[in-house]
Amino acid sequence: MTSGKKVFIVGPGFIGWNVLELLVKEQYVVTGYVRRQAHADQIKASGATDAVLGDLNDKPLITKHALSYDVVIHTATADHLPSVEAILDAVQQRAEKGLSTIFIHTSGASVLDDGAEGSFKSDKIYHDNVVSEVDSVPDDAPHRQIDLAVVRARKQLSEKAKIAIVIPPVIYGFNPNHGRLTIQIPTLTRYALKYGYAGHLGAGLAVESNIHVLDLAKAYVVLLHHLEATPASSPDILENPYYFTETTGDNEPSWKDVATLIGAELHKAGKIPDPDPRTIPTENYDDLFGNHTPAAVGLNSRSRAVRLRELGWKPMEKSWAESYVQDELPFILSEESDRHTFSGYKGIVAS
């Protein structure tokens, strides 16, 4: 499919940069909203028509630019309300002028966090074709307050806009052209390099679905095509905004499985003395994700992307384990930073 439609991507980073490249190949006119000139130059080299430099907190600037676009995709973070409100303001203003907008927001499957902290494997599986299952999560779940702001705006706008929420699980994978890593598994790897062992929370029994970033990028494009082709009055648009993305089905690894692979590979590489994983003490959580550690690498979060599969989306990339061994770990080991100075991931975890 080719299109003359204009797309504004807020935060074309690890996820959105891959989405941008796919859209450019389909002749969409894409602009990215980025923080740094260096990244602006990178996405222009990937085919972006333009780049806007700005901060996520600059609501007037985001609204100003979003007003000019038929399609807005937010992939910067799942936890930044001002930037989402800025986009929704633009969607509302466009609606008042009779202009329809497609808005795809990125949440994360940590919204399904059950507080397990590694202590057990849950049998609870969420399906995106059953909206009540997603809406059953508590309002104070990770990412949920942002999701609810999008849901409220969607109900208010009704047929005047097409709004969807993509909910990725643990994202893995590596695009060598970008040189960017995902978050959870690389952070656990750097922790292992610092402390000399691969770790997991509690017993490491909790499991989470996962998705390769390139399969995830394709999911956005499949979803966009669906939203473009479906009338705004369709129940599919009006009644359910949620779209899970996962590649694993019933084969989700436990966090102990992840730690076991990290330990085995780092031991094989001569980087740690013992391959056997062990429990990470709570006092070391600051060297992972701080207070967000249980919701990032200790949760059960099992989701099924029923709706996208019905639209023809099919994950094709390598598994999380293959990707880790072949792509991500070699890149991590090539980094020249002092492993002893690593102090955890300080950003906001997307999933």
C-alpha positions in Angstrom: 0.0 0.0 0.0 1.2 3.5 -0.8 -0.1 6.7 0.7 0.2 10.4 0.5 -0.8 10.7 4.1 1.4 12.6 6.5 2.6 10.9 9.7 4.0 12.6 12.8 6.0 10.3 15.1 6.6 11.6 18.6 9.7 9.9 19.8 11.0 7.8 16.9 13.6 6.0 19.0 14.0 2.2 19.5 10.5 1.4 18.4 9.5 4.4 16.3 12.6 4.6 14.2 11.9 1.1 12.8 8.2 2.2 12.3 9.4 5.3 10.4 11.6 3.3 8.0 8.7 0.9 7.2 6.4 3.9 6.5 8.9 5.6 4.3 9.2 2.5 2.2 5.4 2.7 1.7 5.8 6.4 0.6 4.2 8.0 3.6 5.5 11.5 4.4 7.0 11.2 7.9 8.2 13.8 10.4 9.8 12.8 13.7 9.7 14.8 16.9 13.1 14.3 18.6 15.2 15.8 21.3 18.6 16.0 19.6 20.0 17.3 16.3 22.1 14.1 16.0 19.0 12.0 16.0 17.2 14.4 13.7 20.0 13.8 11.2 19.7 10.0 11.7 16.0 9.8 10.9 16.4 12.1 7.9 19.0 9.7 6.6 16.4 7.0 7.1 13.9 8.9 4.9 12.1 11.2 7.2 11.0 14.3 5.4 11.6 16.5 8.4 12.5 16.5 12.1 11.2 18.7 14.8 13.5 19.4 17.7 11.7 19.6 21.1 11.1 18.3 24.6 8.2 16.1 25.5 7.1 18.6 28.0 6.6 21.3 25.4 2.9 20.8 24.9 2.3 23.9 22.7 5.0 22.8 20.3 3.7 19.2 20.0 0.1 20.4 19.5 1.2 22.9 16.9 2.9 20.3 14.7 0.4 17.5 15.4 -2.4 19.7 14.0 -0.9 19.3 10.5 -0.9 15.5 10.4 -3.5 12.9 9.4 -1.7 10.3 11.5 0.1 10.7 14.8 2.0 7.9 16.4 3.5 8.2 20.0 6.4 5.8 20.6 8.5 8.0 23.0 7.4 6.5 26.4 4.3 4.9 27.9 4.3 7.2 30.9 4.4 10.8 29.8 1.0 12.4 30.2 1.8 16.0 28.9 2.9 14.8 25.5 -0.2 12.6 25.1 -2.4 15.4 26.2 -0.8 17.7 23.6 -1.6 15.2 20.9 -5.1 14.7 22.1 -5.6 18.5 22.0 -4.5 18.6 18.4 -6.9 15.7 17.6 -9.7 17.6 19.2 -8.9 20.8 17.4 -8.7 19.0 14.1 -12.1 17.3 14.8 -13.6 20.8 15.4 -12.5 21.7 11.9 -14.0 18.5 10.4 -10.6 16.8 10.0 -10.3 13.2 11.2 -7.1 11.9 12.8 -5.6 8.5 13.4 -3.7 8.4 16.7 -1.8 5.3 17.8 -0.5 5.5 21.3 2.1 3.1 22.8 1.5 1.7 26.2 3.2 -1.4 27.6 2.3 -4.8 29.0 3.5 -3.9 32.5 0.0 -2.7 32.8 -0.8 -6.3 33.4 1.6 -6.5 36.4 0.4 -8.8 39.1 2.9 -8.0 41.8 4.5 -11.4 41.6 8.1 -10.2 42.0 9.2 -13.5 40.5 7.5 -15.7 43.1 5.1 -17.6 40.8 4.0 -18.3 37.3 0.5 -17.0 36.6 -2.1 -18.8 34.6 -3.8 -15.5 33.8 -3.6 -14.7 30.0 -5.1 -11.5 28.6 -6.6 -11.4 25.1 -7.0 -8.1 23.3 -10.2 -9.1 21.5 -11.9 -9.1 24.9 -11.9 -5.5 26.0 -13.2 -6.3 29.5 -10.0 -8.3 30.2 -7.8 -5.3 29.6 -10.1 -2.9 31.4 -10.1 -5.2 34.4 -6.6 -4.0 35.4 -6.5 -1.6 38.3 -6.4 2.1 37.6 -3.0 2.4 39.4 -1.3 -0.3 37.3 1.8 0.8 35.4 0.9 3.0 32.4 -2.8 2.7 33.1 -3.4 6.4 34.0 -2.0 7.4 30.6 -4.1 4.7 28.8 -7.2 5.9 30.6 -6.6 9.5 29.4 -6.5 8.2 25.8 -9.6 6.0 26.4 -11.5 9.0 27.8 -10.6 11.2 24.8 -11.5 8.4 22.4 -15.0 8.1 23.9 -15.5 11.8 23.8 -14.4 12.1 20.2 -16.3 9.0 19.1 -16.5 8.9 15.3 -14.4 12.1 14.9 -11.1 10.3 15.3 -9.6 6.8 15.1 -7.6 6.1 18.3 -5.8 2.9 19.2 -3.4 1.8 22.0 -0.6 -0.7 21.2 0.5 -2.7 24.2 3.9 -4.4 23.7 5.4 -6.9 26.1 9.1 -7.3 26.7 10.8 -6.0 23.5 14.0 -7.5 22.3 16.0 -7.4 19.1 18.6 -5.2 17.5 18.8 -3.2 14.3 22.5 -2.9 13.5 21.8 0.2 11.3 20.5 2.0 14.4 22.9 0.7 17.1 20.2 0.8 19.8 19.4 -1.8 22.4 16.2 -2.6 24.1 15.9 -2.2 27.9 15.1 -5.1 30.2 17.4 -8.0 29.1 20.4 -5.7 28.3 20.0 -4.1 31.7 20.0 -7.6 33.4 23.1 -8.4 31.4 25.0 -5.2 32.5 23.9 -6.0 36.1 25.5 -9.5 35.7 28.7 -8.0 34.3 28.9 -5.7 37.3 28.2 -8.2 40.0 29.6 -11.4 38.5 26.4 -13.3 38.3 23.1 -13.4 36.3 20.2 -12.5 38.5 16.4 -12.7 38.7 13.8 -11.4 41.2 12.6 -13.9 43.9 12.5 -17.4 42.5 12.4 -16.1 38.9 9.2 -18.0 38.1 7.1 -15.2 36.7 6.8 -15.0 32.9 6.2 -12.3 30.4 5.4 -12.4 26.7 7.9 -10.9 24.3 8.3 -9.4 20.8 11.1 -8.6 18.4 11.3 -4.9 17.7 11.1 -5.5 13.9 8.0 -7.6 14.3 6.6 -4.9 16.5 7.3 -2.2 13.9 5.4 -4.3 11.3 2.5 -4.5 13.8 2.1 -0.7 13.8 2.0 -0.6 10.0 -0.6 -3.4 9.8 -2.7 -1.5 12.4 -2.4 1.7 10.6 -3.6 0.1 7.3 -6.5 -1.3 9.2 -7.5 2.0 10.8 -7.2 3.7 7.4 -9.5 1.2 5.7 -12.1 0.9 8.5 -14.9 3.4 8.9 -14.8 5.5 12.0 -18.3 4.3 12.9 -17.2 0.7 12.9 -17.7 -1.1 16.3 -14.1 -2.4 15.9 -12.9 1.2 16.1 -15.4 2.5 18.7 -15.6 -0.3 21.2 -12.0 -1.6 21.6 -8.8 0.5 21.4 -6.4 -2.2 22.6 -3.9 -4.2 20.5 -1.4 -6.6 22.1 1.8 -7.6 20.2 3.5 -10.8 21.2 5.5 -13.5 19.4 5.6 -16.2 22.0 2.2 -17.8 22.4 2.5 -20.4 25.2 6.3 -20.4 25.1 7.0 -17.4 27.3 10.3 -17.7 29.2 10.4 -17.2 32.9 12.7 -14.5 34.2 14.9 -17.4 35.6 15.1 -18.7 32.0 16.3 -15.3 30.9 18.9 -15.2 33.7 20.0 -18.7 32.9 20.8 -17.8 29.3 22.6 -14.6 30.4 24.7 -16.5 32.9 25.6 -19.3 30.5 26.6 -16.9 27.7 28.6 -14.5 29.9 30.4 -17.5 31.5 31.1 -18.9 28.1 32.6 -15.5 27.1 34.8 -15.5 30.2 33.0 -12.5 31.7 31.6 -14.1 34.9 33.0 -16.9 37.1 29.7 -18.9 37.6 27.0 -19.5 35.1 24.3 -20.3 37.6 21.7 -17.6 38.2 20.7 -16.4 41.6 18.2 -14.1 43.3 19.0 -10.4 43.2 18.8 -8.7 46.6 16.4 -5.8 46.9 19.2 -3.5 48.0 20.6 -3.9 44.5 17.4 -2.8 42.7 18.9 0.7 42.1 21.3 -1.1 39.7 18.3 -2.3 37.7 15.2 -0.1 37.5 15.0 1.3 41.0 11.5 1.2 42.5 10.2 0.1 39.1 12.2 -3.1 39.2 9.4 -5.5 40.2 7.2 -4.2 37.4 10.0 -4.3 34.8 11.6 -7.7 35.4 9.6 -9.5 38.1 6.1 -9.6 36.8 3.7 -12.0 35.2 2.4 -10.4 32.0 0.9 -12.8 29.5 -0.9 -11.3 26.5 -2.2 -12.6 23.2 -2.3 -10.5 20.0 -5.5 -11.9 18.7 -6.7 -8.8 16.8 -3.5 -8.2 14.8 -3.2 -11.8 13.8 -6.8 -11.6 12.5 -5.6 -8.7 10.4 -2.8 -10.9 8.9 0.1 -9.8 11.1 2.5 -12.7 11.7 5.8 -12.4 13.7 8.7 -13.7 11.6 11.9 -12.6 13.4 14.2 -14.7 15.5 13.4 -15.7 19.0 14.4 -13.8 22.1 17.2 -16.3 22.9 18.6 -16.4 19.3 18.5 -12.6 19.2 20.3 -12.3 22.5 23.1 -14.7 21.6 23.6 -13.5 18.0 22.9 -9.8 18.2 22.4 -8.1 21.5 25.1 -9.7 23.7 27.9 -9.2 21.1 26.9 -5.5 21.0 26.9 -5.2 24.8 30.3 -6.9 25.0 31.7 -4.4 22.5 30.8 -1.5 24.6 33.8 0.2 26.1 32.1 1.5 29.3 33.4 0.4 32.7 31.1 -2.3 33.9 31.8 -1.4 37.5 30.3 2.1 37.1 26.9 0.8 35.7 24.1 2.0 38.0 21.0 0.7 36.4 18.6 2.0 33.8 17.4 5.5 34.6 14.8 6.1 31.9 11.2 5.0 31.8 10.6 1.4 30.7 8.4 1.2 27.7 6.8 -2.1 28.5 
